[in-house]
Amino acid sequence: GKKVHGTCSIPGGINKNLSAAERDSFLKGADPLNIDKMIAWSQGALDFFKGYYAQNKDFIDNFATFPSAHLSLVRKDGALDLYHCVIRAVDADGKRIVNDVDCQDY
């Protein structure tokens, strides 16, 4: 994978296991490619976004809002499922307009 698209950030699973050397490098390696630096960057990003949101809440909460239908791949109970799913679509009011079409039928 690329640095932007890590090999372990794939919905539904991973495409390779870390070797012991890769794991150890990630846990104890030099900056910036170690777990401590990644956690610090992530916490910094969250702090930034929390502050930005607090200062711009009304703008963010109302940005690009419009009524829209939604299409999903879900289990029968409505939970996300990418493999053994049904297709479900709802209109802007939440009314089902496509109801549980089996994934084998599309």
Secondary structure, 3 states (H helix, E strand, C coil): CCCCCCCCCECCECCCCCCHHHHHHHHHCCCCCCHHHHHHHHHHHHHHHHHHHHHCHHHHHHCCCCCCCEEEEECCCCCECCCCCEEEEECCCCCEEEEEEEHHHC
